[in-house]
Amino acid sequence: MGSMSIWHWIIVAGIVMLLFGRGKISDLMGDVAKGIKAFKKGMAEDETPAGQAPAVPPPSNGEPVRTLPHQGEPATASHVSADRKVV
């Protein structure tokens, strides 16, 4: 009595088909398939080819790189504005 026989599963499948109908189930399965395809396409787009390096913009020739003072490091005159706020 505890196990499900084939007749139990046939009755359950029949009830499901009566409630939802063939059209809704096939539409649902089609939507699941589209979702899986979109997921695979998105995963394939995320991967960069091994031969290509990621695009990094070249450093500008005229401007030096600006840095922020580290925690605990005293701010120098170049980091402090006229109203004494660290920039």
N, CA, C and O atoms as a Maestro MAE file, in Angstrom:
{
 s_m_m2io_version
 :::
 2.0.0
}

f_m_ct {
 s_m_title
 :::
 protein
 m_atom[348] {
  # First column is atom index #
  i_m_mmod_type
  r_m_x_coord
  r_m_y_coord
  r_m_z_coord
  i_m_residue_number
  s_m_chain_name
  s_m_pdb_residue_name
  s_m_pdb_atom_name
  i_m_atomic_number
  :::
  1 25 0.814 -1.178 0.000 1 A "MET " " N  " 7
  2 3 0.000 0.000 0.000 1 A "MET " " CA " 6
  3 2 0.869 1.258 0.000 1 A "MET " " C  " 6
  4 15 0.424 2.297 -0.487 1 A "MET " " O  " 8
  5 25 2.081 1.200 0.524 2 A "GLY " " N  " 7
  6 3 2.944 2.361 0.623 2 A "GLY " " CA " 6
  7 2 3.602 2.740 -0.692 2 A "GLY " " C  " 6
  8 15 3.987 3.894 -0.877 2 A "GLY " " O  " 8
  9 25 3.738 1.792 -1.609 3 A "SER " " N  " 7
  10 3 4.406 2.115 -2.868 3 A "SER " " CA " 6
  11 2 3.373 2.511 -3.922 3 A "SER " " C  " 6
  12 15 2.207 2.118 -3.867 3 A "SER " " O  " 8
  13 25 3.851 3.308 -4.886 4 A "MET " " N  " 7
  14 3 2.954 3.756 -5.945 4 A "MET " " CA " 6
  15 2 3.092 2.810 -7.128 4 A "MET " " C  " 6
  16 15 4.193 2.594 -7.636 4 A "MET " " O  " 8
  17 25 1.984 2.254 -7.559 5 A "SER " " N  " 7
  18 3 2.011 1.356 -8.707 5 A "SER " " CA " 6
  19 2 1.843 2.172 -9.982 5 A "SER " " C  " 6
  20 15 1.629 3.382 -9.924 5 A "SER " " O  " 8
  21 25 1.938 1.529 -11.101 6 A "ILE " " N  " 7
  22 3 1.797 2.197 -12.386 6 A "ILE " " CA " 6
  23 2 0.403 2.789 -12.531 6 A "ILE " " C  " 6
  24 15 0.232 3.824 -13.176 6 A "ILE " " O  " 8
  25 25 -0.599 2.139 -11.933 7 A "TRP " " N  " 7
  26 3 -1.978 2.630 -12.034 7 A "TRP " " CA " 6
  27 2 -2.150 3.942 -11.275 7 A "TRP " " C  " 6
  28 15 -2.915 4.811 -11.694 7 A "TRP " " O  " 8
  29 25 -1.445 4.082 -10.170 8 A "HIS " " N  " 7
  30 3 -1.497 5.343 -9.439 8 A "HIS " " CA " 6
  31 2 -0.944 6.481 -10.300 8 A "HIS " " C  " 6
  32 15 -1.528 7.562 -10.372 8 A "HIS " " O  " 8
  33 25 0.177 6.220 -10.942 9 A "TRP " " N  " 7
  34 3 0.807 7.261 -11.774 9 A "TRP " " CA " 6
  35 2 -0.048 7.596 -12.997 9 A "TRP " " C  " 6
  36 15 -0.090 8.751 -13.422 9 A "TRP " " O  " 8
  37 25 -0.724 6.604 -13.565 10 A "ILE " " N  " 7
  38 3 -1.606 6.860 -14.717 10 A "ILE " " CA " 6
  39 2 -2.789 7.734 -14.291 10 A "ILE " " C  " 6
  40 15 -3.185 8.642 -15.021 10 A "ILE " " O  " 8
  41 25 -3.346 7.460 -13.119 11 A "ILE " " N  " 7
  42 3 -4.462 8.262 -12.621 11 A "ILE " " CA " 6
  43 2 -4.005 9.693 -12.336 11 A "ILE " " C  " 6
  44 15 -4.708 10.646 -12.672 11 A "ILE " " O  " 8
  45 25 -2.826 9.849 -11.717 12 A "VAL " " N  " 7
  46 3 -2.292 11.189 -11.428 12 A "VAL " " CA " 6
  47 2 -2.044 11.945 -12.731 12 A "VAL " " C  " 6
  48 15 -2.385 13.123 -12.836 12 A "VAL " " O  " 8
  49 25 -1.458 11.284 -13.718 13 A "ALA " " N  " 7
  50 3 -1.206 11.929 -15.012 13 A "ALA " " CA " 6
  51 2 -2.516 12.329 -15.681 13 A "ALA " " C  " 6
  52 15 -2.589 13.398 -16.286 13 A "ALA " " O  " 8
  53 25 -3.541 11.506 -15.587 14 A "GLY " " N  " 7
  54 3 -4.851 11.827 -16.155 14 A "GLY " " CA " 6
  55 2 -5.470 13.046 -15.492 14 A "GLY " " C  " 6
  56 15 -6.036 13.903 -16.170 14 A "GLY " " O  " 8
  57 25 -5.368 13.126 -14.185 15 A "ILE " " N  " 7
  58 3 -5.913 14.282 -13.470 15 A "ILE " " CA " 6
  59 2 -5.166 15.555 -13.851 15 A "ILE " " C  " 6
  60 15 -5.779 16.605 -14.047 15 A "ILE " " O  " 8
  61 25 -3.852 15.461 -13.954 16 A "VAL " " N  " 7
  62 3 -3.053 16.621 -14.358 16 A "VAL " " CA " 6
  63 2 -3.441 17.070 -15.761 16 A "VAL " " C  " 6
  64 15 -3.575 18.268 -16.013 16 A "VAL " " O  " 8
  65 25 -3.621 16.125 -16.672 17 A "MET " " N  " 7
  66 3 -4.012 16.472 -18.041 17 A "MET " " CA " 6
  67 2 -5.402 17.111 -18.070 17 A "MET " " C  " 6
  68 15 -5.642 18.031 -18.852 17 A "MET " " O  " 8
  69 25 -6.317 16.633 -17.227 18 A "LEU " " N  " 7
  70 3 -7.647 17.237 -17.174 18 A "LEU " " CA " 6
  71 2 -7.605 18.655 -16.615 18 A "LEU " " C  " 6
  72 15 -8.315 19.538 -17.096 18 A "LEU " " O  " 8
  73 25 -6.777 18.868 -15.606 19 A "LEU " " N  " 7
  74 3 -6.712 20.188 -14.983 19 A "LEU " " CA " 6
  75 2 -6.022 21.213 -15.872 19 A "LEU " " C  " 6
  76 15 -6.517 22.327 -16.045 19 A "LEU " " O  " 8
  77 25 -4.899 20.841 -16.425 20 A "PHE " " N  " 7
  78 3 -4.091 21.805 -17.172 20 A "PHE " " CA " 6
  79 2 -4.283 21.729 -18.678 20 A "PHE " " C  " 6
  80 15 -4.079 22.728 -19.367 20 A "PHE " " O  " 8
  81 25 -4.658 20.608 -19.192 21 A "GLY " " N  " 7
  82 3 -4.833 20.455 -20.634 21 A "GLY " " CA " 6
  83 2 -3.498 20.290 -21.352 21 A "GLY " " C  " 6
  84 15 -2.444 20.627 -20.812 21 A "GLY " " O  " 8
  85 25 -3.558 19.767 -22.573 22 A "ARG " " N  " 7
  86 3 -2.336 19.521 -23.340 22 A "ARG " " CA " 6
  87 2 -1.661 20.823 -23.744 22 A "ARG " " C  " 6
  88 15 -0.432 20.899 -23.760 22 A "ARG " " O  " 8
  89 25 -2.435 21.839 -24.067 23 A "GLY " " N  " 7
  90 3 -1.872 23.092 -24.562 23 A "GLY " " CA " 6
  91 2 -1.018 23.794 -23.529 23 A "GLY " " C  " 6
  92 15 0.073 24.271 -23.842 23 A "GLY " " O  " 8
  93 25 -1.507 23.863 -22.291 24 A "LYS " " N  " 7
  94 3 -0.754 24.560 -21.255 24 A "LYS " " CA " 6
  95 2 0.535 23.828 -20.908 24 A "LYS " " C  " 6
  96 15 1.564 24.459 -20.666 24 A "LYS " " O  " 8
  97 25 0.485 22.520 -20.882 25 A "ILE " " N  " 7
  98 3 1.683 21.744 -20.546 25 A "ILE " " CA " 6
  99 2 2.729 21.887 -21.646 25 A "ILE " " C  " 6
  100 15 3.913 22.049 -21.350 25 A "ILE " " O  " 8
  101 25 2.316 21.831 -22.903 26 A "SER " " N  " 7
  102 3 3.286 21.974 -23.993 26 A "SER " " CA " 6
  103 2 3.844 23.391 -24.034 26 A "SER " " C  " 6
  104 15 5.025 23.579 -24.327 26 A "SER " " O  " 8
  105 25 3.011 24.396 -23.744 27 A "ASP " " N  " 7
  106 3 3.512 25.773 -23.676 27 A "ASP " " CA " 6
  107 2 4.525 25.925 -22.545 27 A "ASP " " C  " 6
  108 15 5.552 26.585 -22.699 27 A "ASP " " O  " 8
  109 25 4.223 25.309 -21.416 28 A "LEU " " N  " 7
  110 3 5.128 25.383 -20.273 28 A "LEU " " CA " 6
  111 2 6.473 24.738 -20.599 28 A "LEU " " C  " 6
  112 15 7.522 25.290 -20.269 28 A "LEU " " O  " 8
  113 25 6.444 23.581 -21.241 29 A "MET " " N  " 7
  114 3 7.687 22.901 -21.593 29 A "MET " " CA " 6
  115 2 8.469 23.699 -22.637 29 A "MET " " C  " 6
  116 15 9.699 23.722 -22.604 29 A "MET " " O  " 8
  117 25 7.761 24.356 -23.566 30 A "GLY " " N  " 7
  118 3 8.429 25.212 -24.551 30 A "GLY " " CA " 6
  119 2 9.111 26.402 -23.883 30 A "GLY " " C  " 6
  120 15 10.219 26.782 -24.261 30 A "GLY " " O  " 8
  121 25 8.443 26.990 -22.882 31 A "ASP " " N  " 7
  122 3 9.038 28.107 -22.151 31 A "ASP " " CA " 6
  123 2 10.270 27.668 -21.366 31 A "ASP " " C  " 6
  124 15 11.249 28.408 -21.281 31 A "ASP " " O  " 8
  125 25 10.223 26.480 -20.799 32 A "VAL " " N  " 7
  126 3 11.391 25.953 -20.077 32 A "VAL " " CA " 6
  127 2 12.552 25.754 -21.042 32 A "VAL " " C  " 6
  128 15 13.691 26.085 -20.714 32 A "VAL " " O  " 8
  129 25 12.279 25.220 -22.221 33 A "ALA " " N  " 7
  130 3 13.332 25.006 -23.214 33 A "ALA " " CA " 6
  131 2 13.938 26.335 -23.668 33 A "ALA " " C  " 6
  132 15 15.154 26.431 -23.831 33 A "ALA " " O  " 8
  133 25 13.105 27.363 -23.874 34 A "LYS " " N  " 7
  134 3 13.612 28.688 -24.258 34 A "LYS " " CA " 6
  135 2 14.487 29.272 -23.150 34 A "LYS " " C  " 6
  136 15 15.513 29.893 -23.428 34 A "LYS " " O  " 8
  137 25 14.088 29.077 -21.918 35 A "GLY " " N  " 7
  138 3 14.874 29.574 -20.788 35 A "GLY " " CA " 6
  139 2 16.235 28.903 -20.712 35 A "GLY " " C  " 6
  140 15 17.243 29.560 -20.449 35 A "GLY " " O  " 8
  141 25 16.267 27.597 -20.943 36 A "ILE " " N  " 7
  142 3 17.538 26.869 -20.918 36 A "ILE " " CA " 6
  143 2 18.445 27.345 -22.051 36 A "ILE " " C  " 6
  144 15 19.644 27.532 -21.846 36 A "ILE " " O  " 8
  145 25 17.883 27.541 -23.241 37 A "LYS " " N  " 7
  146 3 18.679 28.019 -24.378 37 A "LYS " " CA " 6
  147 2 19.228 29.416 -24.106 37 A "LYS " " C  " 6
  148 15 20.387 29.695 -24.415 37 A "LYS " " O  " 8
  149 25 18.404 30.302 -23.527 38 A "ALA " " N  " 7
  150 3 18.857 31.656 -23.218 38 A "ALA " " CA " 6
  151 2 19.960 31.626 -22.165 38 A "ALA " " C  " 6
  152 15 20.908 32.408 -22.238 38 A "ALA " " O  " 8
  153 25 19.844 30.736 -21.191 39 A "PHE " " N  " 7
  154 3 20.876 30.607 -20.160 39 A "PHE " " CA " 6
  155 2 22.189 30.139 -20.764 39 A "PHE " " C  " 6
  156 15 23.246 30.685 -20.447 39 A "PHE " " O  " 8
  157 25 22.132 29.139 -21.625 40 A "LYS " " N  " 7
  158 3 23.352 28.637 -22.271 40 A "LYS " " CA " 6
  159 2 23.987 29.703 -23.141 40 A "LYS " " C  " 6
  160 15 25.211 29.833 -23.167 40 A "LYS " " O  " 8
  161 25 23.165 30.474 -23.861 41 A "LYS " " N  " 7
  162 3 23.691 31.544 -24.702 41 A "LYS " " CA " 6
  163 2 24.365 32.617 -23.852 41 A "LYS " " C  " 6
  164 15 25.432 33.117 -24.210 41 A "LYS " " O  " 8
  165 25 23.748 32.968 -22.737 42 A "GLY " " N  " 7
  166 3 24.338 33.955 -21.833 42 A "GLY " " CA " 6
  167 2 25.643 33.476 -21.236 42 A "GLY " " C  " 6
  168 15 26.578 34.263 -21.084 42 A "GLY " " O  " 8
  169 25 25.725 32.205 -20.897 43 A "MET " " N  " 7
  170 3 26.967 31.660 -20.336 43 A "MET " " CA " 6
  171 2 28.059 31.648 -21.392 43 A "MET " " C  " 6
  172 15 29.223 31.887 -21.072 43 A "MET " " O  " 8
  173 25 27.709 31.376 -22.645 44 A "ALA " " N  " 7
  174 3 28.703 31.349 -23.716 44 A "ALA " " CA " 6
  175 2 29.215 32.756 -24.003 44 A "ALA " " C  " 6
  176 15 30.386 32.919 -24.348 44 A "ALA " " O  " 8
  177 25 28.363 33.784 -23.869 45 A "GLU " " N  " 7
  178 3 28.787 35.158 -24.115 45 A "GLU " " CA " 6
  179 2 29.696 35.672 -23.012 45 A "GLU " " C  " 6
  180 15 30.534 36.538 -23.266 45 A "GLU " " O  " 8
  181 25 29.554 35.165 -21.797 46 A "ASP " " N  " 7
  182 3 30.376 35.623 -20.682 46 A "ASP " " CA " 6
  183 2 31.823 35.181 -20.807 46 A "ASP " " C  " 6
  184 15 32.725 35.879 -20.344 46 A "ASP " " O  " 8
  185 25 32.053 34.046 -21.420 47 A "GLU " " N  " 7
  186 3 33.411 33.533 -21.538 47 A "GLU " " CA " 6
  187 2 34.167 34.309 -22.605 47 A "GLU " " C  " 6
  188 15 33.657 34.532 -23.703 47 A "GLU " " O  " 8
  189 25 35.400 34.722 -22.272 48 A "THR " " N  " 7
  190 3 36.239 35.380 -23.267 48 A "THR " " CA " 6
  191 2 37.152 34.336 -23.879 48 A "THR " " C  " 6
  192 15 37.586 33.418 -23.184 48 A "THR " " O  " 8
  193 25 37.452 34.452 -25.154 49 A "PRO " " N  " 7
  194 3 38.371 33.486 -25.767 49 A "PRO " " CA " 6
  195 2 39.739 33.534 -25.097 49 A "PRO " " C  " 6
  196 15 40.185 34.590 -24.649 49 A "PRO " " O  " 8
  197 25 40.396 32.385 -25.034 50 A "ALA " " N  " 7
  198 3 41.678 32.279 -24.341 50 A "ALA " " CA " 6
  199 2 42.767 33.097 -25.031 50 A "ALA " " C  " 6
  200 15 43.683 33.565 -24.354 50 A "ALA " " O  " 8
  201 25 42.708 33.283 -26.324 51 A "GLY " " N  " 7
  202 3 43.737 34.004 -27.056 51 A "GLY " " CA " 6
  203 2 43.634 35.512 -26.913 51 A "GLY " " C  " 6
  204 15 44.605 36.220 -27.182 51 A "GLY " " O  " 8
  205 25 42.488 36.019 -26.496 52 A "GLN " " N  " 7
  206 3 42.304 37.455 -26.388 52 A "GLN " " CA " 6
  207 2 42.418 37.896 -24.940 52 A "GLN " " C  " 6
  208 15 41.871 37.258 -24.040 52 A "GLN " " O  " 8
  209 25 43.131 38.989 -24.722 53 A "ALA " " N  " 7
  210 3 43.232 39.572 -23.394 53 A "ALA " " CA " 6
  211 2 42.041 40.515 -23.202 53 A "ALA " " C  " 6
  212 15 41.527 41.052 -24.184 53 A "ALA " " O  " 8
  213 25 41.595 40.728 -21.966 54 A "PRO " " N  " 7
  214 3 40.502 41.659 -21.756 54 A "PRO " " CA " 6
  215 2 40.916 43.077 -22.134 54 A "PRO " " C  " 6
  216 15 42.069 43.469 -21.953 54 A "PRO " " O  " 8
  217 25 39.967 43.834 -22.660 55 A "ALA " " N  " 7
  218 3 40.267 45.178 -23.133 55 A "ALA " " CA " 6
  219 2 40.509 46.112 -21.956 55 A "ALA " " C  " 6
  220 15 39.636 46.288 -21.107 55 A "ALA " " O  " 8
  221 25 41.706 46.713 -21.906 56 A "VAL " " N  " 7
  222 3 42.077 47.666 -20.877 56 A "VAL " " CA " 6
  223 2 42.415 48.965 -21.581 56 A "VAL " " C  " 6
  224 15 43.229 48.966 -22.505 56 A "VAL " " O  " 8
  225 25 41.808 50.077 -21.166 57 A "PRO " " N  " 7
  226 3 42.121 51.327 -21.849 57 A "PRO " " CA " 6
  227 2 43.581 51.726 -21.591 57 A "PRO " " C  " 6
  228 15 44.088 51.529 -20.487 57 A "PRO " " O  " 8
  229 25 44.251 52.281 -22.593 58 A "PRO " " N  " 7
  230 3 45.643 52.676 -22.411 58 A "PRO " " CA " 6
  231 2 45.738 53.865 -21.467 58 A "PRO " " C  " 6
  232 15 44.825 54.689 -21.432 58 A "PRO " " O  " 8
  233 25 46.815 53.976 -20.703 59 A "PRO " " N  " 7
  234 3 46.954 55.104 -19.794 59 A "PRO " " CA " 6
  235 2 47.113 56.396 -20.585 59 A "PRO " " C  " 6
  236 15 47.704 56.412 -21.665 59 A "PRO " " O  " 8
  237 25 46.576 57.474 -20.029 60 A "SER " " N  " 7
  238 3 46.696 58.752 -20.719 60 A "SER " " CA " 6
  239 2 48.124 59.274 -20.572 60 A "SER " " C  " 6
  240 15 48.751 59.105 -19.526 60 A "SER " " O  " 8
  241 25 48.621 59.898 -21.610 61 A "ASN " " N  " 7
  242 3 50.012 60.349 -21.617 61 A "ASN " " CA " 6
  243 2 50.222 61.610 -20.800 61 A "ASN " " C  " 6
  244 15 51.296 61.775 -20.223 61 A "ASN " " O  " 8
  245 25 49.245 62.514 -20.720 62 A "GLY " " N  " 7
  246 3 49.442 63.795 -20.088 62 A "GLY " " CA " 6
  247 2 49.180 63.819 -18.595 62 A "GLY " " C  " 6
  248 15 49.787 64.622 -17.887 62 A "GLY " " O  " 8
  249 25 48.285 62.955 -18.083 63 A "GLU " " N  " 7
  250 3 47.912 63.027 -16.678 63 A "GLU " " CA " 6
  251 2 48.564 61.929 -15.863 63 A "GLU " " C  " 6
  252 15 48.580 60.769 -16.276 63 A "GLU " " O  " 8
  253 25 49.108 62.291 -14.695 64 A "PRO " " N  " 7
  254 3 49.639 61.236 -13.814 64 A "PRO " " CA " 6
  255 2 48.491 60.518 -13.114 64 A "PRO " " C  " 6
  256 15 47.380 61.041 -13.031 64 A "PRO " " O  " 8
  257 25 48.757 59.357 -12.628 65 A "VAL " " N  " 7
  258 3 47.755 58.578 -11.916 65 A "VAL " " CA " 6
  259 2 47.556 59.187 -10.541 65 A "VAL " " C  " 6
  260 15 48.525 59.454 -9.830 65 A "VAL " " O  " 8
  261 25 46.302 59.409 -10.163 66 A "ARG " " N  " 7
  262 3 46.000 59.981 -8.853 66 A "ARG " " CA " 6
  263 2 45.702 58.859 -7.873 66 A "ARG " " C  " 6
  264 15 45.019 57.892 -8.209 66 A "ARG " " O  " 8
  265 25 46.215 58.994 -6.673 67 A "THR " " N  " 7
  266 3 45.984 57.987 -5.642 67 A "THR " " CA " 6
  267 2 45.373 58.649 -4.416 67 A "THR " " C  " 6
  268 15 45.492 59.862 -4.239 67 A "THR " " O  " 8
  269 25 44.737 57.879 -3.589 68 A "LEU " " N  " 7
  270 3 44.174 58.346 -2.340 68 A "LEU " " CA " 6
  271 2 45.105 57.949 -1.205 68 A "LEU " " C  " 6
  272 15 45.749 56.903 -1.281 68 A "LEU " " O  " 8
  273 25 45.192 58.766 -0.145 69 A "PRO " " N  " 7
  274 3 46.044 58.377 0.988 69 A "PRO " " CA " 6
  275 2 45.461 57.153 1.686 69 A "PRO " " C  " 6
  276 15 44.241 57.015 1.779 69 A "PRO " " O  " 8
  277 25 46.305 56.282 2.167 70 A "HIS " " N  " 7
  278 3 45.870 55.080 2.872 70 A "HIS " " CA " 6
  279 2 45.417 55.446 4.269 70 A "HIS " " C  " 6
  280 15 45.734 56.525 4.769 70 A "HIS " " O  " 8
  281 25 44.682 54.558 4.893 71 A "GLN " " N  " 7
  282 3 44.225 54.793 6.250 71 A "GLN " " CA " 6
  283 2 45.430 54.876 7.170 71 A "GLN " " C  " 6
  284 15 46.329 54.040 7.084 71 A "GLN " " O  " 8
  285 25 45.463 55.870 8.047 72 A "GLY " " N  " 7
  286 3 46.571 56.022 8.977 72 A "GLY " " CA " 6
  287 2 47.705 56.849 8.404 72 A "GLY " " C  " 6
  288 15 48.579 57.283 9.155 72 A "GLY " " O  " 8
  289 25 47.720 57.080 7.115 73 A "GLU " " N  " 7
  290 3 48.771 57.872 6.483 73 A "GLU " " CA " 6
  291 2 48.350 59.341 6.551 73 A "GLU " " C  " 6
  292 15 47.212 59.661 6.205 73 A "GLU " " O  " 8
  293 25 49.232 60.240 6.985 74 A "PRO " " N  " 7
  294 3 48.838 61.653 7.053 74 A "PRO " " CA " 6
  295 2 48.629 62.210 5.650 74 A "PRO " " C  " 6
  296 15 49.349 61.866 4.713 74 A "PRO " " O  " 8
  297 25 47.639 63.070 5.529 75 A "ALA " " N  " 7
  298 3 47.338 63.679 4.240 75 A "ALA " " CA " 6
  299 2 48.375 64.743 3.928 75 A "ALA " " C  " 6
  300 15 48.736 65.542 4.792 75 A "ALA " " O  " 8
  301 25 48.844 64.750 2.712 76 A "THR " " N  " 7
  302 3 49.822 65.758 2.300 76 A "THR " " CA " 6
  303 2 49.090 66.959 1.738 76 A "THR " " C  " 6
  304 15 47.871 66.923 1.572 76 A "THR " " O  " 8
  305 25 49.818 68.014 1.447 77 A "ALA " " N  " 7
  306 3 49.219 69.247 0.948 77 A "ALA " " CA " 6
  307 2 48.491 69.022 -0.370 77 A "ALA " " C  " 6
  308 15 47.511 69.711 -0.654 77 A "ALA " " O  " 8
  309 25 48.947 68.078 -1.174 78 A "SER " " N  " 7
  310 3 48.295 67.838 -2.451 78 A "SER " " CA " 6
  311 2 46.948 67.138 -2.283 78 A "SER " " C  " 6
  312 15 46.126 67.153 -3.200 78 A "SER " " O  " 8
  313 25 46.710 66.520 -1.111 79 A "HIS " " N  " 7
  314 3 45.456 65.825 -0.866 79 A "HIS " " CA " 6
  315 2 44.450 66.664 -0.092 79 A "HIS " " C  " 6
  316 15 43.299 66.250 0.046 79 A "HIS " " O  " 8
  317 25 44.845 67.838 0.422 80 A "VAL " " N  " 7
  318 3 43.960 68.639 1.254 80 A "VAL " " CA " 6
  319 2 43.561 69.887 0.474 80 A "VAL " " C  " 6
  320 15 44.408 70.582 -0.086 80 A "VAL " " O  " 8
  321 25 42.254 70.161 0.445 81 A "SER " " N  " 7
  322 3 41.773 71.343 -0.255 81 A "SER " " CA " 6
  323 2 41.804 72.548 0.676 81 A "SER " " C  " 6
  324 15 42.253 72.427 1.816 81 A "SER " " O  " 8
  325 25 41.338 73.705 0.220 82 A "ALA " " N  " 7
  326 3 41.403 74.932 0.986 82 A "ALA " " CA " 6
  327 2 40.556 74.867 2.250 82 A "ALA " " C  " 6
  328 15 40.925 75.482 3.250 82 A "ALA " " O  " 8
  329 25 39.449 74.158 2.247 83 A "ASP " " N  " 7
  330 3 38.613 74.090 3.443 83 A "ASP " " CA " 6
  331 2 38.940 72.876 4.300 83 A "ASP " " C  " 6
  332 15 38.106 72.426 5.085 83 A "ASP " " O  " 8
  333 25 40.136 72.350 4.157 84 A "ARG " " N  " 7
  334 3 40.704 71.269 4.975 84 A "ARG " " CA " 6
  335 2 39.968 69.938 4.841 84 A "ARG " " C  " 6
  336 15 39.927 69.160 5.794 84 A "ARG " " O  " 8
  337 25 39.403 69.674 3.707 85 A "LYS " " N  " 7
  338 3 38.780 68.366 3.450 85 A "LYS " " CA " 6
  339 2 39.716 67.564 2.568 85 A "LYS " " C  " 6
  340 15 40.300 68.104 1.629 85 A "LYS " " O  " 8
  341 25 39.861 66.304 2.855 86 A "VAL " " N  " 7
  342 3 40.705 65.437 2.047 86 A "VAL " " CA " 6
  343 2 39.983 65.158 0.734 86 A "VAL " " C  " 6
  344 15 38.810 64.785 0.732 86 A "VAL " " O  " 8
  345 25 40.682 65.338 -0.378 87 A "VAL " " N  " 7
  346 3 40.091 65.118 -1.693 87 A "VAL " " CA " 6
  347 2 40.613 63.857 -2.297 87 A "VAL " " C  " 6
  348 15 40.228 63.501 -3.410 87 A "VAL " " O  " 8
  :::
 }
 m_bond[347] {
  # First column is bond index #
  i_m_from
  i_m_to
  i_m_order
  :::
  1 1 2 1
  2 2 3 1
  3 3 4 2
  4 3 5 1
  5 5 6 1
  6 6 7 1
  7 7 8 2
  8 7 9 1
  9 9 10 1
  10 10 11 1
  11 11 12 2
  12 11 13 1
  13 13 14 1
  14 14 15 1
  15 15 16 2
  16 15 17 1
  17 17 18 1
  18 18 19 1
  19 19 20 2
  20 19 21 1
  21 21 22 1
  22 22 23 1
  23 23 24 2
  24 23 25 1
  25 25 26 1
  26 26 27 1
  27 27 28 2
  28 27 29 1
  29 29 30 1
  30 30 31 1
  31 31 32 2
  32 31 33 1
  33 33 34 1
  34 34 35 1
  35 35 36 2
  36 35 37 1
  37 37 38 1
  38 38 39 1
  39 39 40 2
  40 39 41 1
  41 41 42 1
  42 42 43 1
  43 43 44 2
  44 43 45 1
  45 45 46 1
  46 46 47 1
  47 47 48 2
  48 47 49 1
  49 49 50 1
  50 50 51 1
  51 51 52 2
  52 51 53 1
  53 53 54 1
  54 54 55 1
  55 55 56 2
  56 55 57 1
  57 57 58 1
  58 58 59 1
  59 59 60 2
  60 59 61 1
  61 61 62 1
  62 62 63 1
  63 63 64 2
  64 63 65 1
  65 65 66 1
  66 66 67 1
  67 67 68 2
  68 67 69 1
  69 69 70 1
  70 70 71 1
  71 71 72 2
  72 71 73 1
  73 73 74 1
  74 74 75 1
  75 75 76 2
  76 75 77 1
  77 77 78 1
  78 78 79 1
  79 79 80 2
  80 79 81 1
  81 81 82 1
  82 82 83 1
  83 83 84 2
  84 83 85 1
  85 85 86 1
  86 86 87 1
  87 87 88 2
  88 87 89 1
  89 89 90 1
  90 90 91 1
  91 91 92 2
  92 91 93 1
  93 93 94 1
  94 94 95 1
  95 95 96 2
  96 95 97 1
  97 97 98 1
  98 98 99 1
  99 99 100 2
  100 99 101 1
  101 101 102 1
  102 102 103 1
  103 103 104 2
  104 103 105 1
  105 105 106 1
  106 106 107 1
  107 107 108 2
  108 107 109 1
  109 109 110 1
  110 110 111 1
  111 111 112 2
  112 111 113 1
  113 113 114 1
  114 114 115 1
  115 115 116 2
  116 115 117 1
  117 117 118 1
  118 118 119 1
  119 119 120 2
  120 119 121 1
  121 121 122 1
  122 122 123 1
  123 123 124 2
  124 123 125 1
  125 125 126 1
  126 126 127 1
  127 127 128 2
  128 127 129 1
  129 129 130 1
  130 130 131 1
  131 131 132 2
  132 131 133 1
  133 133 134 1
  134 134 135 1
  135 135 136 2
  136 135 137 1
  137 137 138 1
  138 138 139 1
  139 139 140 2
  140 139 141 1
  141 141 142 1
  142 142 143 1
  143 143 144 2
  144 143 145 1
  145 145 146 1
  146 146 147 1
  147 147 148 2
  148 147 149 1
  149 149 150 1
  150 150 151 1
  151 151 152 2
  152 151 153 1
  153 153 154 1
  154 154 155 1
  155 155 156 2
  156 155 157 1
  157 157 158 1
  158 158 159 1
  159 159 160 2
  160 159 161 1
  161 161 162 1
  162 162 163 1
  163 163 164 2
  164 163 165 1
  165 165 166 1
  166 166 167 1
  167 167 168 2
  168 167 169 1
  169 169 170 1
  170 170 171 1
  171 171 172 2
  172 171 173 1
  173 173 174 1
  174 174 175 1
  175 175 176 2
  176 175 177 1
  177 177 178 1
  178 178 179 1
  179 179 180 2
  180 179 181 1
  181 181 182 1
  182 182 183 1
  183 183 184 2
  184 183 185 1
  185 185 186 1
  186 186 187 1
  187 187 188 2
  188 187 189 1
  189 189 190 1
  190 190 191 1
  191 191 192 2
  192 191 193 1
  193 193 194 1
  194 194 195 1
  195 195 196 2
  196 195 197 1
  197 197 198 1
  198 198 199 1
  199 199 200 2
  200 199 201 1
  201 201 202 1
  202 202 203 1
  203 203 204 2
  204 203 205 1
  205 205 206 1
  206 206 207 1
  207 207 208 2
  208 207 209 1
  209 209 210 1
  210 210 211 1
  211 211 212 2
  212 211 213 1
  213 213 214 1
  214 214 215 1
  215 215 216 2
  216 215 217 1
  217 217 218 1
  218 218 219 1
  219 219 220 2
  220 219 221 1
  221 221 222 1
  222 222 223 1
  223 223 224 2
  224 223 225 1
  225 225 226 1
  226 226 227 1
  227 227 228 2
  228 227 229 1
  229 229 230 1
  230 230 231 1
  231 231 232 2
  232 231 233 1
  233 233 234 1
  234 234 235 1
  235 235 236 2
  236 235 237 1
  237 237 238 1
  238 238 239 1
  239 239 240 2
  240 239 241 1
  241 241 242 1
  242 242 243 1
  243 243 244 2
  244 243 245 1
  245 245 246 1
  246 246 247 1
  247 247 248 2
  248 247 249 1
  249 249 250 1
  250 250 251 1
  251 251 252 2
  252 251 253 1
  253 253 254 1
  254 254 255 1
  255 255 256 2
  256 255 257 1
  257 257 258 1
  258 258 259 1
  259 259 260 2
  260 259 261 1
  261 261 262 1
  262 262 263 1
  263 263 264 2
  264 263 265 1
  265 265 266 1
  266 266 267 1
  267 267 268 2
  268 267 269 1
  269 269 270 1
  270 270 271 1
  271 271 272 2
  272 271 273 1
  273 273 274 1
  274 274 275 1
  275 275 276 2
  276 275 277 1
  277 277 278 1
  278 278 279 1
  279 279 280 2
  280 279 281 1
  281 281 282 1
  282 282 283 1
  283 283 284 2
  284 283 285 1
  285 285 286 1
  286 286 287 1
  287 287 288 2
  288 287 289 1
  289 289 290 1
  290 290 291 1
  291 291 292 2
  292 291 293 1
  293 293 294 1
  294 294 295 1
  295 295 296 2
  296 295 297 1
  297 297 298 1
  298 298 299 1
  299 299 300 2
  300 299 301 1
  301 301 302 1
  302 302 303 1
  303 303 304 2
  304 303 305 1
  305 305 306 1
  306 306 307 1
  307 307 308 2
  308 307 309 1
  309 309 310 1
  310 310 311 1
  311 311 312 2
  312 311 313 1
  313 313 314 1
  314 314 315 1
  315 315 316 2
  316 315 317 1
  317 317 318 1
  318 318 319 1
  319 319 320 2
  320 319 321 1
  321 321 322 1
  322 322 323 1
  323 323 324 2
  324 323 325 1
  325 325 326 1
  326 326 327 1
  327 327 328 2
  328 327 329 1
  329 329 330 1
  330 330 331 1
  331 331 332 2
  332 331 333 1
  333 333 334 1
  334 334 335 1
  335 335 336 2
  336 335 337 1
  337 337 338 1
  338 338 339 1
  339 339 340 2
  340 339 341 1
  341 341 342 1
  342 342 343 1
  343 343 344 2
  344 343 345 1
  345 345 346 1
  346 346 347 1
  347 347 348 2
  :::
 }
}
